[in-house]
Amino acid sequence: MSEESQRKVAEMAKNSGDLQTSLAIIRTIEAEKRTHLAQLRTGFGVLTIPLSLLTILIATSKYYIVEDVLALIIALIAGIIGLGVMGSYLVATALLKLRKSEKLKNDTCSSTERLLRNYEAES
C-alpha cells in the first residue's frame, strides 16, 4: 500500500471517528432535550395546582366566614404564591434550556453534515 493511500485511509478513519462522535453528541443532546421537556411538563403541572386551590377557595367561600379562617386563608394564599413562583421558574428554565439545546443540536448537525460530505467525497 502506498504512502498516499495509507494517509487517505487514516484520514477517512479519523473522519469516521469524528462522525461517530458527532452522532453520539446529537444523541446526548436529544436525551437532554427529553429531560427539559419533562421539566417543562412538571412546571405546567405545578402551575395548575395553585389555580385549582384558588378555585376551591372561591367556590366554597359561602360556607365559611373569612374572619374566622383568615389565618388559614393567608397560609393558603402564601402556598399558592410559592407554588406559582416555583412552577414559573421550572417553565422558564426549561424553555431556556430547550432553546440552548436546540441551537447546540443545529450547530452539531451542520458540522456533522460537513463531515459526512467530506467522508463521502473521500470514499
N, C-alpha and C positions, 0 to 999 in steps of 0.2 A: 504494500500500500504506500502510495507516495505521500510525501510530507504535506502537500496541499490538501489531499483528500482526508488525511488524519486531522488536519486543522479544521476542515469543514465538518467532519463528524463530531469533533469535540465542541465546536460552536453550536451545532444542532442539539447536542445533548444538554449544553448549558441553557439554550433557549427552551428546550423541553422542560428542564427543571424550573426555569423561571415561569413557564406557563403553568406547571403544576402548582407552584407556589401561589401564583395569582388566583388560580381557581380555588385553592384552599382558603385564601383570604376572602374571596367572594362568598364562599360557604359560611365562613365565620361571621361576616357582615350580615348575611341573611339570618343567621341564628340570633344575632344581637337584635336585629330588626323585629323578630318574633317576640323577643323579650320586651322590647319597648312597646310593642302593640299590646302585650299583656298588661304592662304598667298603665297604658292608656285606658284599657278596659276597666282596670281596677279603680283608676281615678274617677271614671264616669260612675262606677258603682258607688264609690264613697260620696260623690256629689248628690246622688239620688236619696241617700239616707236623710240628710237634713230637710230636703223637700218633703219627704214622707212624714217626718216628725212634725214639721210645721203644719202640714195638712191635718194631721191628727189633732194637734193642739187647737187649731182653729175650729175643726168640726165638733170637738167636744166642749167648746168654750161655754155653751149654755148650761152645762151640767155642773159647773163649779163657779165659785166666786173668786175673782182674781186676787183680792186682798188676802184671802185665806191661804192661797197656794203661791204667793208671789215669789218666795224663795225657790220653790221648785221650778217655776217658770223661768226665773233668771238663770238657774243652773242649766235648764234645758236649752235656753237660747245661747248660753255660752258654749254648750256642747255642739249646737247647730253651727255656730260660727267657727269653732275649731275644726269640725268635720268639713265645712265648706272650704276653709283655708287649706287643709290637708289635701282634699280632692283637687282643688285648683292647682296646687303645687305639683301633684302627681301628673295631671294632664299637661301642664305647661312644660315640665321637664321631659316628659315622654315625647311631646311634639318636637321640642328642640333636638333631642337625641335622634329621633326619626329623620329629621331634616339633615343632620350631620351624617348619619349613616348612609342616607340615600346619595348625598354628594360624594362621599367616600367610595361607595359602590360604583357610581358613574365614572369616577376617575380611574378606579381599578379596572373596570370593564374596558375603558378606552385603551389603557395600556396593554391589557390582555389581547384586545383585538389587534393591536400593533404587533405584539409578539407572535400571534397566530399567523398574521400575514407574512412576517419575516420567516417563520418556520416553514410555511407552505412554499414560499419563494425559493428557499434553500433546498427543498426536497426534490 
